[in-house]
């Protein structure tokens, strides 16, 4: 028998049972449990920690929603499902899952209303100037690349970062409200239960799980389905080496201890296929505050490689994946500001040539890059990378300086995007695209909306949306 899988014949008795068994109680697991309960199904939610929350409770709490939510309207913004769909299909990476994007977009307005119904509060105030959660309790932000090139030419932009009403870090509030709703729903929560194996019957159906509770194994039956909502694998070095080795170079791993790939491995043990296991989100928050977008980001050849007004997730993905994590943000005296995140000044020079020498860049490279940039910036244009005019200004006032944005010395915050291959209803698929009976998944344990390009709020947004669909499908699969 494969690791992580037990045959039903090995289980002499079940200690308890429910129609739906949810493994993991972060945002995706909580949404799964709530939706399953709304159908009348009995639910047992297993959590390896002493209580629910996981990575979701450690997050900024941003949810990527749009299409014309009540919050967007209250803040004076118009949006449409068509614009949201066009942006996501253009921005979330190569070969996005079109049915998932369509489902997510079509359900976004209702999903916002559902979150509010669970008690999650949103302050109807727009906050300009941050790419994620604001320092105050404002409810709506730009959290992706909607306003910047090339996406602004592909979809009508609108801010879609919906932030629960708590200063700076709203993830704890989001999970507080979702867990309160779970408790009120009648779902049974079993904390300190680490799931060790799935139980498979003679027909290949997943009929339950084996969990460890303080060293004692417990068998729990799912009459309808098991839903894996256990997070990604950013905390597992072996899985990173095998699938996403570049992420091991990042200085900060965004994920709770439980983001060790255990749920993905359980699914694989049952014969599940995986998708986009090499994909990750890498945030390089060098342009916070936004005034730093007036600088230019250069690589080891002294060349610009991106428009600096891009969302910091796009900056990090390009810097690490396309430029080996060799990057510096160049500023002059007029544009220099202190960064919001700790970062060293790598070098200072009275001339571009002196600065490039201090940085070890090829002779004449940075000077040529600055000369080209400044020539057009004098007229407020950036024809090479199309940065927004409000951030285009000549860099001519000495001294010149460069913030260290290299992967060895800078904050690169990473988490995984790949996981189990699922349908829109959360059904886990085998390599032939056939659903594994009784097995569902949601959240970062799956390959979701983002498959190589990220906007803040997609993890919590698609995790809760597809968690709801998985909970409904698992409840309907009852036997």
C-alpha positions as CSV (number, residue, x, y, z in Angstrom):
1,X,0.0,0.0,0.0
2,X,1.4,3.4,-0.9
3,X,2.4,5.9,1.7
4,X,-0.6,8.1,2.7
5,X,-3.1,5.6,1.6
6,X,-4.9,2.8,3.6
7,X,-7.3,0.2,2.2
8,X,-10.7,0.1,3.7
9,X,-10.0,-3.5,4.6
10,X,-7.4,-2.3,7.1
11,X,-9.9,-0.2,9.0
12,X,-11.7,-2.4,11.6
13,X,-14.0,0.4,12.7
14,X,-14.5,4.1,12.3
15,X,-14.3,6.3,15.4
16,X,-16.8,8.8,13.9
17,X,-18.3,9.8,10.6
18,X,-19.9,12.7,8.7
19,X,-21.1,13.3,5.2
20,X,-18.1,15.7,4.6
21,X,-14.7,15.6,6.2
22,X,-12.6,18.7,5.7
23,X,-8.8,18.4,6.2
24,X,-7.4,21.8,7.1
25,X,-9.2,24.8,8.6
26,X,-7.8,27.9,7.0
27,X,-9.9,30.2,4.9
28,X,-10.5,27.5,2.2
29,X,-11.4,24.8,4.8
30,X,-13.7,27.1,6.7
31,X,-15.5,28.1,3.5
32,X,-15.8,24.4,2.6
33,X,-17.3,23.5,5.9
34,X,-19.8,26.4,5.8
35,X,-21.1,25.7,2.4
36,X,-21.4,21.9,3.1
37,X,-23.4,22.7,6.2
38,X,-25.6,25.1,4.3
39,X,-26.9,22.1,2.3
40,X,-27.7,20.2,5.5
41,X,-24.7,17.9,5.4
42,X,-22.9,16.9,8.5
43,X,-19.3,18.1,8.6
44,X,-16.2,17.2,10.5
45,X,-13.3,19.6,10.1
46,X,-9.8,18.3,11.0
47,X,-7.1,20.8,12.0
48,X,-3.5,19.7,12.8
49,X,-2.9,22.8,15.0
50,X,-4.6,23.7,18.2
51,X,-7.1,25.8,16.3
52,X,-8.0,27.0,12.8
53,X,-6.5,29.8,10.9
54,X,-3.2,28.6,9.3
55,X,-1.6,30.8,6.8
56,X,-4.8,32.7,6.2
57,X,-4.7,34.0,9.7
58,X,-1.1,35.2,9.1
59,X,-2.0,37.0,5.9
60,X,-2.9,40.6,5.1
61,X,-6.4,39.4,4.5
62,X,-6.8,40.9,1.0
63,X,-9.4,39.1,-1.2
64,X,-9.3,39.6,-4.9
65,X,-12.9,40.2,-5.9
66,X,-14.6,42.3,-8.6
67,X,-17.1,42.5,-11.4
68,X,-19.1,45.2,-9.6
69,X,-19.2,44.3,-5.9
70,X,-21.1,46.5,-3.4
71,X,-17.8,47.7,-2.0
72,X,-16.5,48.8,-5.4
73,X,-19.7,50.7,-6.0
74,X,-19.7,52.3,-2.6
75,X,-16.1,53.5,-3.3
76,X,-17.2,55.0,-6.6
77,X,-15.7,52.5,-9.0
78,X,-17.4,50.6,-11.9
79,X,-16.3,47.2,-12.8
80,X,-17.7,44.4,-14.9
81,X,-17.3,40.6,-15.1
82,X,-15.9,41.0,-18.6
83,X,-13.2,43.4,-17.5
84,X,-12.2,41.2,-14.5
85,X,-12.1,38.1,-16.7
86,X,-10.0,39.8,-19.4
87,X,-7.5,41.0,-16.8
88,X,-7.2,37.6,-15.1
89,X,-6.8,35.7,-18.3
90,X,-4.0,38.1,-19.3
91,X,-2.2,38.3,-16.0
92,X,-2.3,35.0,-14.1
93,X,0.4,33.1,-16.1
94,X,0.6,30.8,-19.1
95,X,-2.2,28.3,-19.7
96,X,-4.7,29.5,-17.1
97,X,-7.6,27.3,-16.2
98,X,-10.3,29.1,-18.2
99,X,-13.3,27.3,-16.5
100,X,-12.0,28.2,-13.1
101,X,-11.4,31.9,-14.1
102,X,-14.9,32.0,-15.6
103,X,-16.5,30.5,-12.5
104,X,-14.6,32.8,-10.2
105,X,-15.5,35.9,-12.1
106,X,-19.1,35.0,-12.5
107,X,-19.4,34.3,-8.8
108,X,-17.4,37.2,-7.5
109,X,-20.2,39.6,-6.6
110,X,-22.2,37.0,-4.8
111,X,-19.1,35.7,-3.1
112,X,-18.4,39.2,-1.6
113,X,-22.0,39.3,-0.4
114,X,-21.5,35.8,1.2
115,X,-18.4,37.0,3.0
116,X,-20.3,39.9,4.4
117,X,-23.1,37.5,5.5
118,X,-20.5,35.5,7.4
119,X,-19.7,38.6,9.5
120,X,-16.6,39.8,7.6
121,X,-16.7,43.7,7.7
122,X,-15.4,46.0,4.9
123,X,-15.0,49.7,5.3
124,X,-16.3,51.4,2.1
125,X,-13.3,53.7,1.7
126,X,-10.7,53.5,-1.2
127,X,-7.1,53.6,-0.3
128,X,-4.5,54.7,-2.9
129,X,-0.8,54.2,-2.5
130,X,-0.3,50.6,-1.4
131,X,-0.2,47.3,-3.3
132,X,-1.7,45.2,-0.5
133,X,-3.3,45.8,2.8
134,X,-3.3,49.5,4.0
135,X,-2.0,50.7,7.3
136,X,-5.5,51.7,8.3
137,X,-8.9,50.0,7.9
138,X,-9.8,51.2,4.4
139,X,-11.5,48.5,2.4
140,X,-10.5,48.8,-1.2
141,X,-7.0,48.9,-2.8
142,X,-5.2,48.3,-6.1
143,X,-3.7,44.9,-5.5
144,X,-2.4,43.9,-8.9
145,X,-1.3,45.1,-12.3
146,X,-4.6,46.4,-13.5
147,X,-3.4,50.0,-14.1
148,X,0.0,49.2,-15.6
149,X,1.3,48.2,-19.0
150,X,0.6,45.8,-20.7
151,X,-2.6,44.9,-18.8
152,X,-4.1,48.3,-18.9
153,X,-4.3,47.9,-22.7
154,X,-6.0,44.5,-22.4
155,X,-8.7,45.2,-19.8
156,X,-10.6,48.1,-18.3
157,X,-8.9,48.6,-14.9
158,X,-10.6,48.7,-11.5
159,X,-9.3,48.1,-8.0
160,X,-10.2,44.7,-6.7
161,X,-8.3,44.2,-3.5
162,X,-11.1,43.9,-0.8
163,X,-9.6,44.3,2.7
164,X,-11.5,43.4,5.9
165,X,-11.8,46.4,8.3
166,X,-8.7,46.0,10.5
167,X,-5.6,48.1,10.5
168,X,-2.6,46.8,8.4
169,X,-3.1,43.1,8.8
170,X,-6.6,41.8,8.3
171,X,-6.0,38.1,8.0
172,X,-6.6,37.5,11.7
173,X,-10.0,39.3,11.5
174,X,-11.0,37.4,8.4
175,X,-10.3,34.0,10.1
176,X,-11.9,35.1,13.3
177,X,-15.2,35.8,11.5
178,X,-15.0,32.7,9.4
179,X,-14.2,30.4,12.4
180,X,-17.1,32.0,14.4
181,X,-19.4,31.2,11.5
182,X,-18.1,27.6,11.4
183,X,-18.7,27.2,15.1
184,X,-22.2,28.6,14.7
185,X,-23.0,26.3,11.7
186,X,-22.9,23.1,13.7
187,X,-19.8,21.8,11.9
188,X,-17.7,19.6,14.3
189,X,-14.1,20.9,14.6
190,X,-11.4,18.4,15.6
191,X,-8.2,20.3,16.6
192,X,-4.9,18.6,17.1
193,X,-5.8,16.1,14.4
194,X,-3.0,15.5,11.8
195,X,-4.3,13.6,8.8
196,X,-1.9,10.7,8.0
197,X,-3.7,8.8,5.2
198,X,-6.7,8.6,3.0
199,X,-8.9,5.5,3.2
200,X,-9.8,3.9,-0.2
201,X,-12.3,1.2,-0.7
202,X,-12.2,-1.7,-3.2
203,X,-13.9,0.3,-5.9
204,X,-11.3,3.1,-5.7
205,X,-13.5,5.5,-3.7
206,X,-12.0,7.7,-0.9
207,X,-14.2,6.9,2.0
208,X,-12.4,8.5,4.9
209,X,-9.1,9.4,6.6
210,X,-6.8,8.2,9.3
211,X,-5.7,11.0,11.6
212,X,-3.3,11.1,14.6
213,X,-4.6,12.8,17.8
214,X,-1.8,13.0,20.4
215,X,-0.2,9.9,19.1
216,X,-3.5,7.9,18.8
217,X,-4.7,6.9,15.3
218,X,-8.4,7.7,14.7
219,X,-10.4,6.6,11.6
220,X,-13.0,9.0,10.4
221,X,-15.4,8.2,7.6
222,X,-16.8,10.5,5.0
223,X,-20.0,9.3,3.6
224,X,-19.9,11.9,0.8
225,X,-16.4,13.2,0.3
226,X,-13.1,14.2,1.8
227,X,-11.9,17.8,1.0
228,X,-8.2,18.6,1.2
229,X,-7.7,22.2,2.2
230,X,-4.2,21.9,3.7
231,X,-2.2,24.7,2.0
232,X,0.8,24.7,-0.3
233,X,4.3,23.3,0.1
234,X,6.6,26.3,0.7
235,X,7.8,24.9,4.0
236,X,8.9,21.5,2.6
237,X,12.5,21.6,1.3
238,X,12.3,18.2,-0.4
239,X,9.2,19.2,-2.5
240,X,10.8,22.6,-3.3
241,X,14.0,20.9,-4.5
242,X,11.9,18.6,-6.7
243,X,9.5,21.1,-8.1
244,X,10.3,24.7,-7.4
245,X,14.0,25.0,-6.5
246,X,14.2,28.8,-7.2
247,X,11.9,29.4,-4.3
248,X,14.4,28.0,-1.9
249,X,16.6,31.1,-2.6
250,X,13.9,33.4,-1.2
251,X,14.6,34.9,2.2
252,X,11.0,34.7,3.5
253,X,8.6,31.8,3.1
254,X,5.0,32.9,3.3
255,X,3.2,30.1,5.0
256,X,2.4,28.5,8.3
257,X,4.2,25.4,9.5
258,X,1.4,23.3,8.0
259,X,2.2,24.5,4.4
260,X,4.4,21.4,4.0
261,X,2.6,19.8,1.1
262,X,1.1,17.1,3.2
263,X,-2.3,17.4,1.6
264,X,-0.8,17.4,-1.9
265,X,1.1,14.3,-1.0
266,X,-2.1,12.6,0.3
267,X,-3.8,13.4,-3.0
268,X,-0.9,12.1,-5.0
269,X,-0.9,8.9,-3.0
270,X,-4.5,8.3,-4.1
271,X,-3.5,8.8,-7.7
272,X,-4.1,12.5,-8.2
273,X,-2.4,14.6,-10.9
274,X,-0.7,17.8,-10.1
275,X,-0.3,21.0,-12.1
276,X,2.1,24.0,-12.2
277,X,4.2,22.6,-9.3
278,X,7.1,24.9,-10.5
279,X,5.0,28.0,-10.1
280,X,5.3,30.5,-7.2
281,X,4.5,34.0,-6.1
282,X,7.5,36.1,-5.3
283,X,7.0,39.5,-3.8
284,X,9.8,42.1,-4.0
285,X,8.3,45.1,-2.1
286,X,11.0,47.6,-3.1
287,X,8.6,50.3,-4.4
288,X,6.8,50.9,-1.1
289,X,6.2,53.8,-0.7
290,X,5.0,54.3,-4.2
291,X,7.3,57.3,-4.7
292,X,10.1,54.8,-5.2
293,X,8.5,53.8,-8.5
294,X,10.2,56.9,-9.9
295,X,13.5,55.0,-9.8
296,X,14.6,52.4,-12.3
297,X,15.2,48.7,-11.6
298,X,18.2,47.3,-13.4
299,X,19.7,43.8,-13.7
300,X,23.3,42.5,-13.7
301,X,23.8,44.0,-17.2
302,X,22.8,47.4,-16.0
303,X,19.6,47.3,-18.1
304,X,16.1,48.0,-17.1
305,X,13.9,44.9,-17.3
306,X,10.4,46.0,-16.3
307,X,8.1,49.0,-15.7
308,X,8.8,49.9,-12.0
309,X,5.2,50.7,-11.3
310,X,4.3,47.0,-11.6
311,X,2.8,45.2,-8.6
312,X,5.6,44.0,-6.3
313,X,4.6,40.4,-7.1
314,X,5.4,41.0,-10.8
315,X,8.6,42.7,-9.8
316,X,9.7,39.7,-7.8
317,X,8.7,37.1,-10.4
318,X,10.6,38.9,-13.1
319,X,13.7,39.6,-10.9
320,X,14.0,36.0,-9.7
321,X,12.8,33.9,-12.6
322,X,14.1,36.0,-15.5
323,X,17.1,37.8,-14.0
324,X,18.5,35.3,-11.5
325,X,17.6,37.5,-8.6
326,X,20.2,40.2,-9.7
327,X,18.5,43.6,-9.4
328,X,19.1,47.1,-8.0
329,X,16.7,50.0,-7.7
330,X,18.6,53.2,-8.9
331,X,17.5,56.6,-7.6
332,X,19.0,60.1,-7.6
333,X,19.0,62.7,-4.8
334,X,15.6,64.0,-5.8
335,X,13.8,60.7,-5.9
336,X,15.4,58.9,-2.9
337,X,13.1,57.9,-0.1
338,X,13.4,55.5,2.8
339,X,11.8,52.1,2.1
340,X,8.9,50.7,4.1
341,X,10.7,47.3,4.3
342,X,14.3,46.9,5.5
343,X,16.7,47.2,2.6
344,X,20.4,48.2,2.3
345,X,21.8,50.9,0.1
346,X,24.1,48.9,-2.1
347,X,26.2,51.8,-3.4
348,X,26.4,55.5,-3.9
349,X,28.2,57.5,-6.6
350,X,28.5,61.1,-7.8
351,X,28.0,60.0,-11.4
352,X,26.3,57.0,-13.1
353,X,29.7,55.7,-14.1
354,X,30.9,55.8,-10.5
355,X,27.7,54.0,-9.3
356,X,27.9,51.3,-11.9
357,X,31.6,50.7,-10.9
358,X,30.5,50.4,-7.2
359,X,27.8,47.9,-8.2
360,X,30.2,45.9,-10.4
361,X,28.1,46.4,-13.5
362,X,29.6,46.4,-17.0
363,X,31.4,49.6,-17.8
364,X,29.1,52.1,-19.4
365,X,26.0,50.0,-19.0
366,X,24.2,51.9,-16.3
367,X,25.3,55.2,-17.8
368,X,23.8,54.3,-21.2
369,X,20.5,53.0,-19.5
370,X,20.1,56.3,-17.6
371,X,20.9,58.4,-20.6
372,X,18.2,56.7,-22.7
373,X,15.7,56.8,-19.8
374,X,16.4,60.4,-19.0
375,X,16.1,61.5,-22.6
376,X,12.5,60.4,-22.8
377,X,11.7,61.1,-19.2
378,X,12.4,64.8,-19.8
379,X,9.2,64.7,-21.9
380,X,7.3,62.5,-19.4
381,X,7.5,59.4,-21.5
382,X,8.7,55.9,-21.1
383,X,8.5,54.3,-24.5
384,X,10.6,51.3,-23.5
385,X,8.6,50.0,-20.6
386,X,5.6,52.2,-20.5
387,X,5.6,53.3,-16.9
388,X,2.8,55.6,-15.8
389,X,3.7,59.2,-16.5
390,X,3.2,60.1,-12.8
391,X,6.3,58.0,-12.0
392,X,8.4,59.1,-15.0
393,X,11.0,61.8,-14.0
394,X,14.6,62.3,-15.1
395,X,17.2,60.9,-12.7
396,X,19.9,63.6,-13.0
397,X,20.6,65.0,-9.6
398,X,23.7,63.6,-7.8
399,X,24.5,61.7,-5.8
400,X,23.0,58.6,-7.3
401,X,22.3,55.5,-5.2
402,X,21.0,52.0,-5.5
403,X,18.9,49.9,-3.2
404,X,20.0,46.3,-3.0
405,X,17.3,44.1,-4.6
406,X,19.3,41.0,-5.0
407,X,17.9,37.7,-3.8
408,X,20.8,37.2,-1.5
409,X,20.4,40.5,0.3
410,X,16.8,41.6,-0.1
411,X,13.3,40.5,1.0
412,X,11.9,38.1,-1.5
413,X,8.6,36.7,0.0
414,X,7.5,33.5,-1.7
415,X,4.8,30.9,-1.6
416,X,3.9,28.0,-4.0
417,X,1.1,28.2,-6.6
418,X,1.0,24.6,-7.8
419,X,-1.0,21.7,-6.4
420,X,-3.6,19.1,-7.1
421,X,-5.4,19.2,-10.4
422,X,-9.1,19.9,-9.7
423,X,-12.3,20.7,-11.5
424,X,-14.2,23.9,-10.7
425,X,-16.3,21.8,-8.2
426,X,-13.1,20.8,-6.4
427,X,-13.1,17.2,-7.6
428,X,-9.5,15.9,-7.7
429,X,-8.5,14.5,-11.0
430,X,-6.1,11.6,-11.9
431,X,-3.6,12.0,-14.8
432,X,-6.3,10.9,-17.3
433,X,-8.5,13.8,-16.1
434,X,-10.9,11.4,-14.4
435,X,-12.3,12.4,-10.9
436,X,-11.1,10.3,-8.0
437,X,-14.4,9.3,-6.4
438,X,-14.9,10.9,-2.9
439,X,-11.9,13.2,-3.1
440,X,-12.0,17.0,-3.4
441,X,-9.6,19.8,-2.7
442,X,-9.5,23.6,-2.4
443,X,-7.1,26.5,-1.7
444,X,-3.3,26.4,-2.1
445,X,-3.3,22.5,-2.0
446,X,-4.6,22.9,-5.6
447,X,-3.6,24.7,-8.7
448,X,-6.0,27.6,-8.7
449,X,-6.5,30.8,-10.6
450,X,-2.9,32.0,-10.5
451,X,-0.6,29.7,-12.3
452,X,2.4,32.0,-12.8
453,X,1.3,35.6,-12.3
454,X,-0.2,36.8,-9.1
455,X,-2.3,39.7,-7.7
456,X,-2.8,40.2,-4.0
457,X,-5.9,38.5,-2.8
458,X,-6.1,35.7,-5.3
459,X,-5.2,33.0,-2.7
460,X,-7.9,34.0,-0.2
461,X,-10.3,34.8,-3.0
462,X,-10.1,31.6,-5.0
463,X,-9.5,29.5,-1.9
464,X,-12.8,30.6,-0.3
465,X,-14.8,30.5,-3.6
466,X,-13.6,27.1,-4.7
467,X,-13.8,25.8,-1.1
468,X,-17.5,26.7,-1.2
469,X,-17.9,24.8,-4.5
470,X,-16.0,21.8,-3.1
471,X,-18.1,21.7,0.1
472,X,-21.3,21.7,-2.0
473,X,-20.0,19.0,-4.3
474,X,-18.8,16.8,-1.5
475,X,-22.1,17.1,0.3
476,X,-24.0,16.2,-2.9
477,X,-21.8,13.1,-3.3
478,X,-23.1,11.5,-0.1
479,X,-23.7,7.8,-0.1
